[in-house]
Amino acid sequence: MVAGVLVAGLALAGCSGSDDERAGGKETSSSPSVDVTSAAPSPTPTPSPSPSPYVDDDNVLMAKGDCYAAVADPIEAGQVQEVACDDAAAEGRVVYYSTEDLDGCIVSSYSPYCPDNADDVLGITRGTGMGQEFAGHSDFVAFATASQYACVRYLKGPHPGDPGGGGMQIRVGDCLAAEDETYKEVACEGDDVPAYKVVKETIKGADCPRKNDILLSTNTVLDRAGLDETAYCARAL
């Protein structure tokens, strides 16, 4: 959301006369006896027990360590629900939970705080009626204006929050593509061709490592108001 994107062999044995027959010198001819044994019936397989229903033992929606999956019949587009982390449908795990107003971050074009390993942000909002809470991806309107949020890391890759992954906060190792008069974060290896790579985080007015590096600001409301000195040195690819 937040981005500056596993012939059985059949053995045959020969038969011979008994020791007594061989000692008496008699030749005995008899029909071979065949021991016919009925095959034992295959055991009836025991059905696997049904999985126990998920229980939220902390009573906090999307608390740190909780896992989530998409809702099959959502009330709001993008809605997710808590599931067991070993559930085949589980998509990610919460790595940070905040009661900060996510709406304020979105309006100010400022990325909400998340740990460096986060891949996405879920908004947590109260629904109508009895105040039931709902969680969902914050690139959907109903959750972008949420009163709380959770930072999550996907259980499987790719991980857009990793350096060069194309999402979350811009950091050293991320790639940028030109968009009008600004630059947007893109995956270093993806459909969008990057033009620059961030090589250093610095402050406005500072020199970059190389003469041809460009200095970029964050372009947030705080930046435009002169209240954010953060800048990045980016190098052409």
N, C-alpha and C positions, 0 to 999 in steps of 0.2 A: 504493500500500500504506500508506504512513505518512501519516496525516492526523489532525489533531486532531478524496477521489473524482475524355478528342480525333475531236455528229454531225459526225464529221469531215466537212467540206465536200468534195463531189466536183466538181472543176473540169472542165468540158467545153469543148474548143477546136474551132472550125470549121476545115475543110480547104479549100484552094484549089489551082488548077492551078499548074504550075511556070512560071517566067519564060519558058522556051523555048516552051512551048505558047501562052502569051499573045502572044508576038512573032510566031508563025506564023499567028495568027488561026484556029487549028484548035480546034474544040470536041471535046474528047475526053471520052467518057463511059466510066468504068470503075468497077468495084466498089471501094468503099473497102477498103483493106487494114487488117486488124486485127492488131495485134501482141499476141499472147496470151503472156503471161509467167507462168509458174507462180509462185505466191506462195511466198516463202522460208519454210521451216518456222520456227516460233518456237524460240528457243534454250531448251534445257532449263535450268531454274533450278538454281543451285548451292545445295545445302543449307547452312544455317547451321551453323557448327561448334558442337559441344556445349560448354557452359560447363565450364571446368576445375573440378575438385573443389576445395572450399575447403581451404586449408592454414593452420593456426595457426602462423605463423612466430615467435611470441614464447614459445610453450610455456607460457603462463599463461592459464588459463581466465578469461575476462571481464576481461582487462587493459584499461587505459584506451585508448580508441579502437576497441576491438572492437565489432562489432555482433552482434545475436542475433535468433533467431526461435523460435517454438514448435516443439517436437519432435512430429513426426507420430505416433509410437508411443512415448510417454514411459514411462519406468520409474516415475517419480513424477509425480503430478498437478501441473501447473504448470511442468513442466520446460521449459527452453529450451536452445538450442545456439548456438554461434558460427556465423555465416554471413558472407559478404562483404557489405559495406555497400551495394553496388549490387544485391544480391539482391532480387527482387521481394517475397520473404517477410520481409525484414528489418523488425523492429519498432522497434528503438532502438539507441542507441550508449552505451557505457560512458563516463561522464565522471569517475568516481572509483572507485578500487579500494582496498579496505582489508583488512588481515589481522586487524582487530579482531573479537572474538567477537560476532556479531549476536545470539546468544541472550541475552547479558547485557543488551543494550539493550531487547529485547522484554520480558523479565521485569521490568525496572525501569520499564516504560512510558516509556522515554526514546527519543526519535528518534535514530537513529544519524547521525553527521555526514555531510552531503552538501553539495555545492556548491548555490548558489541556483538553478541552472538544471536541477536534477535533477527528474524526474517520478516515479520509482519506485525501489525497492530490490530487488535480486536477492540471494538467499542462495546461498552457494557451500559445498557440503558434500561430504565424502568418502563414497563408497558402500562397499559391502561388497567382499570379495574382495581385489583387488590395490590397493585404495585409490584407484580412479578417482574423479575429482571430478565433481560434477553441479551445475548451477546452475538456479535456478527462482525464480518470484515468491514473495516472502517472506510473502504472505498465505496460503500453504499451509504446513501444519505441518512437512513434511519440510524446508523451506527457512527457516522462521522460526527454527529452532534451529541455524542454520548457524554454522560456525566462521569464516567470512569473508563479506564482502558487496561488492557493486558498486552504485554509484549510476548510474542510466541516464536518458537523455533520449530521449523518443520521436522518431522520425524525422518523424512527422506529428502535427499537432495533433488535438484539443486537448491542452494541456499543463497537467496538474493542478498541477505544481510552480510555475507562474507565479503571482504575486500575484492572488488572487481565483479561482484555478483549482480549489480544493477539495481539494488534497492536499499531502503532504509537511509540512515544518515550518511552523508558524504564523508569519506575519510581517505587517508592515504592508500593508494592502490586501486581506487575507483576510477572508472572511465566516464568520459563526458562526450556528448554529441551536441553539435550546434543546433539551436532551435530559435529562429528569428535572431534577436539580439542577445539571447541568453544561451545557457548551456544546461542540458538535462543529463542526469545520471543514466547510464545504460550499462548493460553487461559487457564486460571486456570481450567476451566471446558470445555473440548472439546475432540476432537479425539486424539490429541497428549498428552501423559502422561507427565506432568511436573516433573522435578527432583528437582528444587529449586524455592524458592520464594524470591524476593527482599525485604529486610527488612530495608535497609538504603542506602541513597546516601551519599557518603563521598569523600575522596580524596585518591590517591595512597599512600600506606604506612601506612595508618591509621589502627587502631585496630577496629575490628568488635565487636558487642555486645556480641557474644558468641565465645568461643574458636573454635568450629567446623564450624562456618560460613566461607564461602570462599569470597575472595575479587576479583572482576572482573573489568577489565577496559572496555572502550567503544569500543575498537578495530577499531577506525576510522583512517584515514590518519593522522589527527592531533595527535591522541594518539600515533601512531607508530612513529611519528616524535618527540615525547616528548613534544608536545605543548598542551596537554590536560591532566589535572590532575584528571578529574572526574573518580570516581570508585563507585562500588556498593557492598554492603554486601548482600550475598544470603545465604539462609538457606535451608538445605535439607528437603524435604517433606517425 
